[in-house]
Amino acid sequence: MPLNIVVGITGGIAAYKAVSVVRSLVLAGHDVHVVPTESALRFVGRPTLEAISRNPVHVDLFEGVAEVRHVAIGQAADLIVIAPATANSIAKLATGLADDLLGNTLLASEAPVVVAPAMHTEMWRHPATQANIATLRERGVTVVGPAVGQLTGSDSGPGRLEEPEVIVRAALEVAARHGLDVGAPEARAAASASDLDGVRIVVTAGGTREPLDPVRFLGNRSSGKQGVAIAEAAAARGAEVTLIAANLEVDAPGGCRVERVSTALELRAAVLAAAEQADAVVMAAAVADFRPADVSDAKIKKVDGQERMSIDLVRNPDILAELGASEHDGTLLVGFAAETESDPERLLELGRAKRRAKGADLLVVNRVGWSHGFTADDNTVTVIDAHDRVAAEAAGAKTSVARVILDLIAERLAPGTGPTTKDTPTA
């Protein structure tokens, strides 16, 4: 049975891409109703949207009053997709404003909502927009993108609307996760709702902390966002996910078995135990290379006249290298390499050298710095395969990057193409 999908279009230059979103959903067999804002119609005409959706397009809040259209559309929806979502529309959605038909439709619906932001980089990074996005995520709204790339004019950066196929795929994944029938087999395949069904994946996320005393530690700036995005997306695609969480700054996703750790040694113990029956291990956590040789049981006090303090550090185990050096037939090892190198070629060389040293089957290289990589909502990565070739490149929201990484994992775990699923031990 086809889904009743509402596609909201707001007034941004990327509105033309919404036509492809609508078309793809219609071709997948769904009943699509477009609700544009008045501003959106300045970019894409009503006849185009009606021809592509095969349904009348309504805009005016005071049309169809007798049939209570301003709430009927939302009540009938199985899924709502807003693409593009401008900064203004995101702010209205976060605060519950309903001064047009789209706003009323959203408030009148209990359907899952997918939002694909599109705006200039400065607008996307503005604290107000980030706060509004955080509010929507807390309410269960799925945010797809934005991507990093060319914007209007000569501008470039995060804020570009994700490609239509990415938006459609994410929307159908959300629908499947809510128990909705996404349609024909080809539509299910497009949604990748179950291509990891039954696959056991271990994901590490966050940053380890090495204590100096009861109140201080050596740590790093990893928030865990990328690892959490991978774990959440893997669970949505049917995987049995164990998330080993090291001091996350974000909420752990539902649908995963979560094991919380703090130090590198705790992370190592948890990973080695979980990896024994894993089909894939994704080491996205930032693990401390060194730890204090001695940990004080009491707070370390400064001494009068003391100007310097030295800390003796000892090396932590290299967990990924340990896994790579061990017998791991049937287990795909995916490592991460966070580097500050700004030269793309040199960055790639560092990644290849690290992949060989670690014995990883895939290595995800991402550039980090004071203002990008760690703690940010977007990421730019290059994935290197076991032959040191570039297997994929991805830029955009960490949720979008997660999908690219999982696509590569799914390809390599498919029968006859890579590591095979381990047999479940019997008692």
Wavefront OBJ file of the C-alpha trace (Angstrom):
o trace
v 0.000 0.000 0.000
v 1.524 3.360 -0.978
v 2.442 5.847 1.698
v 0.792 9.247 1.894
v 3.830 11.531 1.815
v 3.740 15.292 2.203
v 6.668 17.173 0.692
v 6.989 20.690 2.036
v 9.025 23.104 -0.068
v 10.241 26.411 1.337
v 11.611 29.481 -0.362
v 15.240 28.832 -1.171
v 17.146 28.629 -4.437
v 17.526 24.869 -3.876
v 13.748 24.463 -4.280
v 14.322 23.242 -7.840
v 15.905 20.068 -6.427
v 12.653 19.291 -4.620
v 11.154 18.402 -7.991
v 13.500 15.386 -8.156
v 12.610 14.434 -4.576
v 8.900 14.446 -5.450
v 9.485 12.553 -8.683
v 11.514 9.809 -6.985
v 8.878 9.282 -4.305
v 6.105 9.128 -6.927
v 8.075 6.631 -9.037
v 8.549 4.528 -5.899
v 4.767 4.175 -5.850
v 3.789 6.654 -3.155
v 0.986 9.222 -3.052
v 2.798 12.547 -2.799
v 1.175 15.841 -1.828
v 3.279 18.971 -2.223
v 2.740 21.856 0.200
v 4.946 24.771 -0.868
v 5.209 28.147 0.802
v 4.377 31.272 -1.169
v 8.095 31.991 -1.368
v 8.790 28.520 -2.772
v 6.478 29.234 -5.713
v 8.755 32.128 -6.671
v 11.389 29.484 -7.479
v 9.277 26.556 -8.765
v 5.873 26.989 -10.397
v 2.668 25.301 -9.252
v 2.064 23.599 -12.668
v 5.442 21.851 -12.416
v 4.743 20.564 -8.921
v 1.244 19.378 -9.842
v 2.502 17.601 -12.967
v 5.300 15.825 -11.090
v 3.274 14.927 -7.969
v 0.088 14.065 -9.903
v -1.912 15.820 -7.186
v -3.306 19.359 -6.769
v -0.960 21.743 -5.008
v -2.387 23.946 -2.255
v -0.748 26.981 -0.692
v -3.420 29.264 0.735
v -4.335 28.631 4.358
v -7.907 29.737 3.645
v -8.528 27.413 0.702
v -10.635 24.324 1.358
v -11.999 25.614 4.648
v -15.085 23.412 4.379
v -12.921 20.277 4.300
v -10.651 21.671 7.053
v -7.698 21.334 4.698
v -5.313 23.158 7.036
v -5.332 20.119 9.349
v -6.592 17.363 7.017
v -3.363 17.177 5.007
v -1.243 16.676 8.115
v -3.641 14.206 9.693
v -3.560 11.999 6.599
v 0.233 12.037 6.204
v 2.335 8.941 6.876
v 5.561 10.884 6.384
v 6.507 14.550 5.965
v 9.629 15.664 4.107
v 10.691 19.321 4.018
v 13.204 20.005 1.261
v 14.661 22.506 1.146
v 14.222 23.790 4.670
v 15.417 27.381 4.958
v 16.726 28.946 8.168
v 13.412 30.775 8.499
v 11.302 27.630 8.081
v 13.483 25.723 10.553
v 13.012 28.505 13.103
v 9.240 28.418 12.598
v 9.130 24.645 12.910
v 11.215 24.704 16.106
v 8.955 27.289 17.739
v 5.695 25.818 16.470
v 4.671 28.811 14.352
v 1.840 28.060 11.919
v 1.136 31.161 9.838
v 0.807 29.270 6.547
v -0.535 25.952 5.247
v 2.787 24.153 5.682
v 3.091 25.240 9.314
v -0.454 24.075 10.055
v 0.189 20.781 8.282
v 3.204 20.094 10.473
v 1.410 20.934 13.709
v -1.599 18.811 12.757
v 0.460 15.714 12.005
v 1.882 12.935 14.154
v 3.845 11.504 11.219
v 7.659 11.280 11.293
v 9.331 14.376 9.872
v 12.486 14.598 7.733
v 14.096 18.017 7.252
v 16.757 18.790 4.638
v 18.320 22.194 5.413
v 19.674 24.497 2.716
v 21.114 27.955 3.317
v 24.330 29.933 3.254
v 27.114 28.754 5.543
v 26.835 31.725 7.889
v 23.119 31.080 8.345
v 23.709 27.386 9.018
v 26.420 28.091 11.596
v 24.482 30.850 13.354
v 23.815 29.907 16.998
v 20.070 30.443 16.500
v 19.927 27.954 13.620
v 22.060 25.427 15.497
v 19.813 25.760 18.555
v 16.718 25.254 16.398
v 18.231 22.175 14.744
v 19.096 20.761 18.178
v 15.493 21.331 19.273
v 14.143 19.488 16.243
v 16.479 16.551 16.777
v 15.415 16.322 20.416
v 11.826 16.033 19.204
v 12.712 13.141 16.918
v 12.951 15.037 13.635
v 15.484 13.512 11.232
v 17.852 16.113 9.769
v 19.478 15.205 6.445
v 22.459 17.368 5.575
v 23.324 19.988 4.718
v 26.109 18.956 2.402
v 29.364 20.839 1.943
v 29.832 22.335 -1.508
v 29.091 25.123 -3.957
v 26.355 27.526 -2.878
v 24.817 30.517 -4.621
v 27.378 32.637 -6.471
v 30.995 32.003 -5.528
v 30.234 30.898 -1.966
v 31.122 27.384 -0.882
v 30.830 25.508 2.404
v 28.292 23.657 4.558
v 24.742 24.641 3.671
v 24.199 22.993 0.304
v 21.032 20.889 0.017
v 21.774 17.177 0.042
v 21.262 15.453 -3.298
v 17.668 14.291 -3.935
v 18.585 10.599 -3.870
v 20.159 11.016 -0.422
v 17.046 12.794 0.888
v 14.686 10.174 -0.566
v 16.768 7.340 0.792
v 16.880 8.865 4.264
v 13.129 9.531 4.196
v 12.331 5.934 3.288
v 14.729 4.696 5.964
v 12.785 6.755 8.507
v 9.487 5.370 7.220
v 10.766 1.789 7.469
v 12.078 2.454 10.973
v 8.558 3.506 11.985
v 7.131 0.252 10.699
v 5.711 1.700 7.487
v 5.744 -0.257 4.242
v 8.017 1.677 1.910
v 6.619 -0.080 -1.147
v 7.951 -2.323 -3.847
v 11.185 -4.330 -3.431
v 13.125 -1.774 -5.449
v 11.909 0.970 -3.121
v 13.014 -1.035 -0.117
v 16.401 -1.501 -1.714
v 16.635 2.238 -2.318
v 15.851 2.821 1.319
v 18.559 0.330 2.395
v 16.213 -0.394 5.268
v 17.488 -3.913 5.789
v 20.741 -4.418 3.876
v 22.530 -4.938 7.204
v 19.808 -7.122 8.683
v 21.310 -9.385 11.343
v 24.862 -8.099 10.823
v 26.684 -7.592 14.113
v 28.523 -4.274 14.197
v 30.624 -2.833 17.013
v 30.997 0.952 16.915
v 33.177 3.019 19.238
v 32.364 6.690 19.736
v 33.513 9.644 21.817
v 36.863 10.402 23.379
v 38.733 8.601 26.142
v 39.791 10.342 29.347
v 42.940 9.403 31.260
v 42.767 10.452 34.932
v 45.516 12.392 36.664
v 43.702 12.474 39.987
v 40.046 12.296 41.139
v 39.218 15.659 39.528
v 41.468 15.991 36.479
v 42.084 14.039 33.289
v 43.849 14.159 29.922
v 41.281 14.053 27.156
v 40.404 15.196 23.659
v 37.708 17.215 21.902
v 35.755 14.368 20.321
v 32.006 14.673 20.929
v 31.120 11.227 19.615
v 28.723 12.631 16.992
v 30.195 10.711 14.054
v 30.296 7.390 15.857
v 26.765 7.844 17.167
v 25.568 8.698 13.642
v 27.120 5.469 12.338
v 25.579 3.401 15.131
v 22.134 4.933 14.640
v 22.188 4.501 10.861
v 23.433 0.897 11.159
v 20.614 0.023 13.559
v 18.111 1.603 11.163
v 19.411 -0.684 8.416
v 18.818 -3.792 10.505
v 22.219 -4.302 12.146
v 22.667 -5.572 15.687
v 24.763 -2.712 17.029
v 26.958 -2.573 20.104
v 27.938 1.029 20.779
v 30.960 1.392 23.048
v 30.576 4.965 24.241
v 33.482 6.921 25.709
v 32.287 10.088 27.445
v 29.730 11.087 24.819
v 28.603 14.704 24.549
v 25.465 13.599 22.685
v 22.720 11.123 23.513
v 23.267 7.498 22.567
v 20.775 6.360 19.905
v 17.973 3.908 20.497
v 18.093 0.427 19.034
v 21.678 -0.182 20.157
v 23.287 -2.052 23.017
v 25.300 0.658 24.758
v 28.375 -0.013 26.881
v 29.882 3.035 28.549
v 33.614 3.331 29.178
v 35.979 6.138 30.086
v 39.663 5.251 29.623
v 41.570 3.694 26.734
v 42.142 0.504 28.740
v 38.423 0.200 29.462
v 37.682 0.783 25.779
v 40.194 -1.875 24.773
v 38.669 -4.482 27.077
v 35.152 -3.746 25.799
v 36.176 -3.788 22.126
v 38.171 -7.019 22.324
v 35.276 -8.772 24.042
v 32.646 -7.461 21.615
v 34.793 -8.054 18.513
v 34.871 -11.815 19.080
v 31.401 -12.196 17.548
v 31.318 -9.058 15.370
v 31.025 -8.955 11.607
v 32.430 -5.420 11.556
v 34.227 -3.182 14.045
v 34.136 0.576 13.430
v 36.704 2.403 15.554
v 35.348 5.953 15.406
v 36.324 6.903 18.982
v 39.299 9.181 19.617
v 41.553 7.059 21.820
v 44.361 8.581 23.893
v 47.814 7.491 22.730
v 49.274 7.976 26.216
v 48.107 7.938 29.847
v 49.678 9.167 33.090
v 52.079 6.606 34.533
v 50.784 7.321 38.035
v 47.292 8.391 39.108
v 47.026 10.229 42.413
v 44.322 9.124 44.853
v 44.011 12.711 46.068
v 43.825 16.023 44.238
v 47.273 17.131 43.146
v 48.111 20.378 44.935
v 50.279 23.159 43.618
v 53.270 24.045 45.752
v 54.132 27.635 46.621
v 56.679 28.922 44.145
v 56.044 26.081 41.706
v 56.087 27.322 38.107
v 56.143 24.024 36.229
v 54.860 20.495 36.618
v 55.902 17.435 34.645
v 53.687 14.436 34.008
v 55.217 11.078 33.150
v 53.180 9.415 30.404
v 53.141 5.800 29.241
v 51.813 4.509 25.947
v 48.309 3.082 25.665
v 47.651 -0.056 23.620
v 46.803 0.541 19.950
v 43.414 -1.191 19.832
v 42.892 -1.095 16.058
v 46.443 -2.336 15.368
v 45.917 -5.114 17.899
v 42.747 -6.202 16.111
v 44.447 -5.908 12.726
v 47.385 -8.062 13.797
v 45.159 -10.798 15.221
v 43.217 -13.480 13.375
v 40.060 -11.702 12.302
v 38.738 -13.665 9.331
v 35.113 -12.707 8.858
v 35.450 -9.399 10.730
v 35.736 -6.173 8.756
v 37.929 -3.611 10.512
v 37.169 0.068 9.910
v 39.528 2.630 11.420
v 39.474 6.404 11.674
v 42.403 8.768 11.267
v 41.930 12.336 12.479
v 44.722 14.526 11.100
v 45.459 18.249 11.093
v 47.373 18.109 7.788
v 45.916 20.711 5.404
v 47.484 19.466 2.160
v 45.071 16.933 0.557
v 47.803 14.779 -0.991
v 49.845 14.671 2.186
v 46.676 13.882 4.156
v 46.022 10.941 1.855
v 49.609 9.706 2.273
v 49.251 9.817 6.059
v 46.011 7.870 5.801
v 47.515 5.155 3.606
v 50.483 4.748 5.920
v 48.200 4.505 8.934
v 45.924 1.948 7.243
v 48.902 -0.301 6.526
v 50.262 0.100 10.056
v 46.907 -0.723 11.631
v 45.901 -3.568 9.315
v 42.480 -1.994 8.711
v 40.250 -3.084 5.841
v 38.931 0.468 5.497
v 40.364 3.675 6.932
v 38.297 6.848 7.189
v 40.553 9.905 7.015
v 39.172 13.210 8.217
v 40.872 16.528 8.728
v 40.332 18.108 12.141
v 41.259 21.459 13.608
v 40.180 24.186 15.960
v 36.897 24.798 14.161
v 36.139 21.668 12.155
v 35.961 17.923 12.585
v 35.576 17.472 16.334
v 32.296 18.731 17.905
v 30.957 19.974 14.525
v 27.769 18.623 12.944
v 29.408 18.227 9.533
v 32.437 16.289 8.378
v 34.571 15.740 5.295
v 36.174 12.330 4.868
v 38.088 10.164 2.434
v 37.829 6.392 2.805
v 40.848 4.267 1.845
v 40.382 0.570 1.082
v 42.627 -2.441 1.689
v 44.467 -1.759 -1.594
v 45.170 1.872 -0.574
v 42.715 3.142 -3.161
v 40.168 5.867 -2.470
v 36.959 3.896 -1.978
v 34.719 6.918 -1.340
v 34.670 10.572 -0.440
v 31.905 12.230 1.559
v 31.145 15.702 2.826
v 28.192 17.052 4.729
v 26.290 16.256 7.890
v 27.767 13.427 9.924
v 24.543 11.491 9.394
v 25.155 11.639 5.636
v 28.806 10.649 6.042
v 27.649 7.702 8.158
v 25.500 6.426 5.273
v 28.456 6.466 2.880
v 30.613 4.507 5.333
v 27.840 1.966 5.919
v 27.337 1.559 2.165
v 30.974 0.463 1.921
v 30.583 -1.891 4.875
v 27.411 -3.409 3.399
v 29.155 -3.960 0.048
v 32.067 -5.762 1.691
v 29.887 -7.907 3.919
v 27.666 -9.023 1.055
v 27.991 -12.777 0.303
v 31.009 -13.539 -1.833
v 32.561 -10.061 -1.591
v 34.299 -9.952 1.764
v 34.225 -11.107 5.360
v 31.344 -13.448 6.097
v 29.015 -13.360 9.058
v 30.287 -15.469 11.954
v 28.359 -18.495 13.082
v 26.419 -17.884 16.240
v 27.979 -20.030 18.988
v 25.839 -22.785 20.414
v 25.637 -23.773 24.040
l 1 2 3 4 5 6 7 8 9 10 11 12 13 14 15 16 17 18 19 20 21 22 23 24 25 26 27 28 29 30 31 32 33 34 35 36 37 38 39 40 41 42 43 44 45 46 47 48 49 50 51 52 53 54 55 56 57 58 59 60 61 62 63 64 65 66 67 68 69 70 71 72 73 74 75 76 77 78 79 80 81 82 83 84 85 86 87 88 89 90 91 92 93 94 95 96 97 98 99 100 101 102 103 104 105 106 107 108 109 110 111 112 113 114 115 116 117 118 119 120 121 122 123 124 125 126 127 128 129 130 131 132 133 134 135 136 137 138 139 140 141 142 143 144 145 146 147 148 149 150 151 152 153 154 155 156 157 158 159 160 161 162 163 164 165 166 167 168 169 170 171 172 173 174 175 176 177 178 179 180 181 182 183 184 185 186 187 188 189 190 191 192 193 194 195 196 197 198 199 200 201 202 203 204 205 206 207 208 209 210 211 212 213 214 215 216 217 218 219 220 221 222 223 224 225 226 227 228 229 230 231 232 233 234 235 236 237 238 239 240 241 242 243 244 245 246 247 248 249 250 251 252 253 254 255 256 257 258 259 260 261 262 263 264 265 266 267 268 269 270 271 272 273 274 275 276 277 278 279 280 281 282 283 284 285 286 287 288 289 290 291 292 293 294 295 296 297 298 299 300 301 302 303 304 305 306 307 308 309 310 311 312 313 314 315 316 317 318 319 320 321 322 323 324 325 326 327 328 329 330 331 332 333 334 335 336 337 338 339 340 341 342 343 344 345 346 347 348 349 350 351 352 353 354 355 356 357 358 359 360 361 362 363 364 365 366 367 368 369 370 371 372 373 374 375 376 377 378 379 380 381 382 383 384 385 386 387 388 389 390 391 392 393 394 395 396 397 398 399 400 401 402 403 404 405 406 407 408 409 410 411 412 413 414 415 416 417 418 419 420 421 422 423 424 425 426 427
